[in-house]
Amino acid sequence: MSPIVATHSVVPLVARRRKASAVVGGLALLFGWLERTRSRRQLAELDDRMLADIGIDRATAQIEADKPFWRESIPAARRDLLNDARRPLWYVR
C-alpha cells in the first residue's frame, strides 16, 4: 500500500491570493489615477457659469486642476473623519 502524498499545500494558495490582491490593489490605484486625471481635465474645461452652478470659483477650480494625478483632493486623515461611520449622529432636524 502506498502512502497518500499531498500534491498541494495551503501556503502556495495563500501566496497566490496575496499576489492577486496586490495586483487588484495596483489596478485599483491605476484606475483611480486615470479617473482623477480625467475629472481634473474636465474641471479645467468648465466655463465660469458652470463653475458657479457647482459652487466653486475659477481660482479654486484651477488649483484643483493643477494638482498632479497622484495627489488626492481631500487628505486621507480628513477623508477618514468625513467617512467615519462610527461617529454618532448628534443633531437631527
N, CA, C and O of each residue as an XYZ file, in Angstrom:
372
protein
N       0.854     -1.160      0.000
C       0.000      0.000      0.000
C       0.907      1.232      0.000
O       1.853      1.319      0.782
N       0.609      2.166     -0.875
C       1.432      3.370     -0.950
C       0.829      4.472     -0.086
O      -0.391      4.599      0.018
N       1.687      5.250      0.523
C       1.160      6.340      1.359
C       0.540      7.437      0.485
O       0.948      7.641     -0.658
N      -0.430      8.120      1.033
C      -1.079      9.232      0.330
C      -0.214     10.469      0.520
O       0.095     10.868      1.643
N       0.161     11.051     -0.579
C       1.012     12.229     -0.530
C       0.223     13.410     -1.060
O      -0.357     13.347     -2.144
N       0.204     14.473     -0.301
C      -0.497     15.682     -0.749
C       0.309     16.348     -1.845
O       1.509     16.579     -1.693
N      -0.350     16.655     -2.946
C       0.359     17.292     -4.062
C       0.242     18.806     -4.030
O       0.833     19.503     -4.855
N      -0.496     19.290     -3.108
C      -0.624     20.736     -2.983
C      -0.542     21.130     -1.514
O      -0.673     20.302     -0.612
N      -0.326     22.393     -1.312
C      -0.182     22.897      0.042
C      -0.993     24.172      0.180
O      -1.304     24.833     -0.810
N      -1.330     24.508      1.409
C      -2.071     25.732      1.670
C      -1.194     26.963      1.446
O      -1.704     28.013      1.055
N       0.080     26.860      1.677
C       0.989     28.003      1.574
C       1.004     28.606      0.173
O       0.871     29.823      0.052
N       1.159     27.813     -0.899
C       1.126     28.442     -2.229
C      -0.208     29.116     -2.531
O      -0.242     30.143     -3.209
N      -1.299     28.550     -2.038
C      -2.611     29.153     -2.255
C      -2.684     30.526     -1.588
O      -3.198     31.478     -2.177
N      -2.175     30.627     -0.371
C      -2.162     31.913      0.330
C      -1.280     32.904     -0.410
O      -1.643     34.070     -0.561
N      -0.122     32.445     -0.871
C       0.777     33.330     -1.608
C       0.133     33.809     -2.903
O       0.287     34.971     -3.279
N      -0.582     32.927     -3.583
C      -1.269     33.335     -4.816
C      -2.363     34.355     -4.526
O      -2.548     35.304     -5.288
N      -3.076     34.164     -3.443
C      -4.127     35.132     -3.078
C      -3.520     36.496     -2.776
O      -4.083     37.524     -3.152
N      -2.380     36.512     -2.102
C      -1.728     37.786     -1.792
C      -1.271     38.485     -3.058
O      -1.412     39.700     -3.196
N      -0.712     37.693     -3.998
C      -0.298     38.276     -5.263
C      -1.493     38.841     -6.007
O      -1.424     39.938     -6.560
N      -2.594     38.091     -6.023
C      -3.799     38.552     -6.714
C      -4.333     39.822     -6.072
O      -4.738     40.748     -6.774
N      -4.337     39.876     -4.744
C      -4.848     41.076     -4.092
C      -3.926     42.265     -4.334
O      -4.387     43.403     -4.413
N      -2.627     42.005     -4.452
C      -1.686     43.091     -4.763
C      -1.922     43.603     -6.183
O      -1.864     44.807     -6.435
N      -2.185     42.688     -7.097
C      -2.471     43.089     -8.483
C      -3.767     43.879     -8.545
O      -3.834     44.914     -9.209
N      -4.792     43.403     -7.863
C      -6.073     44.103     -7.841
C      -5.920     45.481     -7.207
O      -6.491     46.457     -7.693
N      -5.157     45.562     -6.130
C      -4.900     46.852     -5.489
C      -4.153     47.800     -6.405
O      -4.458     48.992     -6.456
N      -3.175     47.276     -7.129
C      -2.427     48.104     -8.082
C      -3.306     48.602     -9.216
O      -3.198     49.756     -9.630
N      -4.180     47.728     -9.720
C      -5.104     48.142    -10.782
C      -6.093     49.187    -10.274
O      -6.415     50.138    -10.987
N      -6.573     49.013     -9.052
C      -7.491     49.999     -8.481
C      -6.811     51.352     -8.340
O      -7.424     52.387     -8.603
N      -5.557     51.349     -7.929
C      -4.798     52.592     -7.811
C      -4.624     53.245     -9.178
O      -4.806     54.454     -9.323
N      -4.271     52.442    -10.176
C      -4.084     52.954    -11.531
C      -5.369     53.562    -12.086
O      -5.352     54.657    -12.649
N      -6.485     52.845    -11.926
C      -7.752     53.367    -12.427
C      -8.205     54.605    -11.657
O      -8.852     55.488    -12.219
N      -7.864     54.667    -10.373
C      -8.160     55.872     -9.601
C      -7.390     57.071    -10.120
O      -7.926     58.175    -10.207
N      -6.125     56.849    -10.466
C      -5.315     57.932    -11.038
C      -5.879     58.395    -12.379
O      -5.940     59.594    -12.651
N      -6.294     57.435    -13.222
C      -6.866     57.794    -14.524
C      -8.153     58.597    -14.361
O      -8.377     59.574    -15.076
N      -8.995     58.181    -13.422
C     -10.252     58.896    -13.172
C      -9.978     60.300    -12.645
O     -10.637     61.257    -13.051
N      -9.009     60.425    -11.742
C      -8.658     61.727    -11.199
C      -8.129     62.657    -12.292
O      -8.461     63.842    -12.313
N      -7.311     62.124    -13.195
C      -6.785     62.916    -14.309
C      -7.922     63.396    -15.209
O      -7.964     64.562    -15.602
N      -8.844     62.484    -15.530
C      -9.971     62.827    -16.397
C     -10.868     63.887    -15.766
O     -11.254     64.849    -16.430
N     -11.196     63.717    -14.507
C     -12.104     64.666    -13.858
C     -11.455     66.042    -13.688
O     -12.131     67.064    -13.805
N     -10.157     66.072    -13.413
C      -9.477     67.374    -13.291
C      -9.378     68.073    -14.632
O      -9.477     69.298    -14.705
N      -9.182     67.303    -15.698
C      -9.151     67.902    -17.033
C     -10.530     68.489    -17.375
O     -10.624     69.585    -17.927
N     -11.590     67.754    -17.044
C     -12.939     68.252    -17.304
C     -13.242     69.489    -16.458
O     -13.888     70.421    -16.938
N     -12.792     69.508    -15.229
C     -13.000     70.667    -14.369
C     -12.333     71.904    -14.952
O     -12.898     72.997    -14.906
N     -11.136     71.738    -15.498
C     -10.408     72.870    -16.092
C     -11.120     73.408    -17.325
O     -10.955     74.579    -17.667
N     -11.909     72.573    -18.001
C     -12.593     72.985    -19.220
C     -13.935     73.674    -18.962
O     -14.522     74.232    -19.889
N     -14.430     73.647    -17.723
C     -15.722     74.277    -17.430
C     -15.610     75.800    -17.503
O     -14.590     76.385    -17.139
N     -16.694     76.428    -17.985
C     -16.695     77.892    -18.018
C     -17.183     78.432    -16.668
O     -17.590     77.663    -15.796
N     -17.139     79.752    -16.505
C     -17.467     80.368    -15.210
C     -18.909     80.116    -14.785
O     -19.183     79.971    -13.594
N     -19.829     80.061    -15.736
C     -21.234     79.808    -15.411
C     -21.400     78.404    -14.835
O     -22.099     78.213    -13.839
N     -20.755     77.424    -15.467
C     -20.845     76.042    -14.969
C     -20.170     75.890    -13.607
O     -20.657     75.156    -12.748
N     -19.056     76.580    -13.414
C     -18.395     76.543    -12.108
C     -19.278     77.157    -11.032
O     -19.331     76.657     -9.908
N     -19.973     78.242    -11.374
C     -20.885     78.858    -10.412
C     -22.023     77.907    -10.064
O     -22.503     77.905     -8.930
N     -22.463     77.096    -11.031
C     -23.527     76.126    -10.770
C     -23.114     75.082     -9.737
O     -23.945     74.629     -8.949
N     -21.841     74.700     -9.733
C     -21.397     73.699     -8.760
C     -20.810     74.345     -7.507
O     -20.391     73.645     -6.585
N     -20.779     75.663     -7.471
C     -20.417     76.370     -6.247
C     -18.939     76.612     -6.019
O     -18.514     76.780     -4.876
N     -18.144     76.633     -7.083
C     -16.726     76.960     -6.914
C     -16.346     78.060     -7.896
O     -17.003     78.256     -8.918
N     -15.285     78.766     -7.571
C     -14.844     79.844     -8.465
C     -13.690     79.350     -9.344
O     -13.192     78.238     -9.170
N     -13.283     80.184    -10.275
C     -12.249     79.819    -11.243
C     -10.916     79.499    -10.556
O     -10.222     78.567    -10.961
N     -10.560     80.258     -9.533
C      -9.277     80.045     -8.852
C      -9.243     78.679     -8.157
O      -8.242     77.967     -8.235
N     -10.323     78.320     -7.486
C     -10.393     77.018     -6.814
C     -10.334     75.885     -7.822
O      -9.658     74.881     -7.598
N     -11.043     76.046     -8.933
C     -11.025     75.026     -9.981
C      -9.624     74.885    -10.562
O      -9.181     73.771    -10.844
N      -8.931     75.987    -10.743
C      -7.592     75.941    -11.310
C      -6.602     75.277    -10.349
O      -5.722     74.527    -10.772
N      -6.755     75.560     -9.061
C      -5.898     74.921     -8.059
C      -6.094     73.407     -8.092
O      -5.126     72.648     -8.059
N      -7.338     72.981     -8.157
C      -7.627     71.546     -8.204
C      -7.124     70.921     -9.507
O      -6.561     69.827     -9.492
N      -7.323     71.601    -10.617
C      -6.912     71.070    -11.920
C      -5.393     70.998    -12.046
O      -4.883     70.168    -12.798
N      -4.670     71.835    -11.339
C      -3.207     71.853    -11.427
C      -2.531     70.792    -10.559
O      -1.323     70.585    -10.675
N      -3.283     70.123     -9.698
C      -2.690     69.102     -8.843
C      -2.252     67.907     -9.689
O      -2.905     67.577    -10.679
N      -1.157     67.262     -9.307
C      -0.739     66.060    -10.027
C      -1.733     64.911     -9.783
O      -2.455     64.906     -8.786
N      -1.758     63.960    -10.690
C      -2.757     62.894    -10.627
C      -2.654     62.038     -9.373
O      -3.648     61.443     -8.957
N      -1.488     61.963     -8.768
C      -1.332     61.106     -7.597
C      -1.782     61.784     -6.311
O      -1.906     61.118     -5.283
N      -2.030     63.092     -6.339
C      -2.445     63.802     -5.130
C      -3.967     63.828     -5.039
O      -4.651     64.217     -5.986
N      -4.481     63.415     -3.903
C      -5.925     63.384     -3.692
C      -6.460     64.775     -3.406
O      -5.725     65.664     -2.976
N      -7.750     64.951     -3.649
C      -8.380     66.240     -3.389
C      -8.510     66.495     -1.891
O      -8.210     67.587     -1.408
N      -8.959     65.480     -1.169
C      -9.136     65.581      0.275
C      -8.056     64.720      0.931
O      -7.943     63.540      0.600
N      -7.259     65.271      1.851
C      -6.239     64.461      2.525
C      -6.863     63.255      3.222
O      -8.007     63.321      3.670
N      -6.122     62.162      3.315
C      -6.651     60.911      3.857
C      -7.163     61.071      5.291
O      -8.199     60.500      5.629
N      -6.479     61.818      6.129
C      -6.919     61.982      7.517
C      -8.269     62.687      7.574
O      -9.135     62.299      8.358
N      -8.453     63.698      6.769
C      -9.724     64.419      6.757
C     -10.825     63.567      6.144
O     -11.966     63.614      6.604
N     -10.501     62.782      5.103
C     -11.472     61.921      4.460
C     -11.962     60.858      5.442
O     -13.145     60.519      5.454
N     -11.045     60.330      6.271
C     -11.436     59.336      7.259
C     -12.413     59.929      8.262
O     -13.343     59.250      8.696
N     -12.214     61.180      8.632
C     -13.147     61.822      9.554
C     -14.511     62.024      8.906
O     -15.543     61.874      9.561
N     -14.516     62.362      7.626
C     -15.784     62.582      6.931
C     -16.553     61.284      6.733
O     -17.784     61.294      6.734
N     -15.855     60.171      6.565
C     -16.494     58.893      6.273
C     -16.612     57.981      7.486
O     -16.987     56.817      7.344
N     -16.303     58.481      8.660
C     -16.310     57.639      9.848
C     -17.740     57.253     10.212
O     -18.511     58.077     10.702
N     -18.081     55.997      9.968
C     -19.440     55.516     10.219
C     -19.707     55.321     11.706
O     -20.863     55.206     12.114
N     -18.658     55.280     12.520
C     -18.843     55.072     13.955
C     -19.215     56.346     14.685
O     -19.622     56.299     15.846
N     -19.080     57.487     14.019
C     -19.397     58.763     14.649
C     -20.902     58.849     14.899
O     -21.690     58.637     13.978
N     -21.305     59.152     16.109
C     -22.746     59.234     16.371
C     -23.357     60.476     15.716
O     -22.687     61.485     15.495
N     -24.619     60.366     15.424
C     -25.363     61.482     14.842
C     -25.898     62.298     16.027
O     -26.752     61.832     16.781
N     -25.384     63.508     16.174
C     -25.734     64.297     17.354
C     -26.997     65.116     17.153
O     -27.823     65.207     18.062
N     -27.159     65.701     16.004
C     -28.301     66.567     15.809
C     -29.115     66.090     14.630
O     -28.590     65.861     13.541
N     -30.407     65.945     14.864
C     -31.317     65.549     13.796
C     -32.418     66.593     13.732
O     -33.054     66.895     14.742
N     -32.643     67.145     12.547
C     -33.715     68.130     12.406
C     -34.718     67.672     11.409
O     -35.699     68.371     11.153
